[in-house]
């Protein structure tokens, strides 16, 4: 199997443990890398992890439902996803 991002080839060994260290900035693919999208996606992942952990605590404690901070993070996740869509549309118009 050959990785379509970094070119790693396992030569038919079926190495499924390959973790692609692909970094577009190292491979001079700057046009594929978007810092705005990257930063927003990383923050979305942080908030989603926080909400997941919070929900697990609530379930273990028998509290049920989501807390106010979870609601705020869900709203911010929605706003960041919307911002990514708007950014991509704007970027296409500027090209």
N, C-alpha and C positions, 0 to 999 in steps of 0.2 A: 504494500500500500504506500502511496506517495502523498505526502502532505501538500495540499495546494497552496498553503501560505508560505511555508519556509523551504519546501522542496525536499524535506527529509524523506528518505526511501528506506523501508525496512527490508527490502529485497525479498519479499514474500514470506518473511518470518511471522507475520501477523502480530507484530509488537503493538498491542493496543495501549501500552503504558506511555506511548510517546506523548509528551507534553510540549506543545509547540511554544517555543519562546519567541514567536514572531513579534517583531517590533517594527512597525512600518517606518519609523523615523531612522532606524538603523539600516534599513534596506533602501533608503532614498525613495520611499513611496509617499512623500509628504502629501500628495494630492488625495491619497486614501485616508490619511489620518486627519481627524478634525478635533481640535483641542476642545471646542465648545461642547460637542457631543460627548467626547470622552469624559470630561469633568462632570457633566450632568449625569451620565450613566453611572459613574462611580458613586456619586452622591445618592442616586436612586437605590443602588445596591446596598449602601450603608443603611438608608432608612428602611428598606424592605427587611434587612437582617434585624434591625432593632425592633420592628413590629412583630416579626416572627418570634423573637425571643420574649417579647412582652406578652404575646398571646400564649406562649408555652407556660410562662409563669402564672398568668391568669387562670389557665386551665388547671394547673397543678394545685393552685390555691382555692379553686372552686369559685372564683369571682365571676366568671362568665362575662361576655361582652368585651368591648374594647374601651380603653381609657381615652381621656381627652388628648393626651400626647400622641397616641396612635392615630386618632382622627386628624390631628394637625399634620402628622407625617404623611398620612394618606393623601391629604389635600395638597401638600407640597410635592409629593411624587407625581400626582396628576398634573400639577402646574409645570414640573420639569419635563414630563413627557410631552406636554403640549408645546413647551418652548423648543424642544428638539425638533418637532414637526415644523413649527414656524421657521426655525433657523434653517432647516434643510430647504424649505420652499424659497426663502429669501436668498439663500446661497445659489440656488439654481437660477434665479432671476438675474443675479449679478454676473453670472458666467457668460 
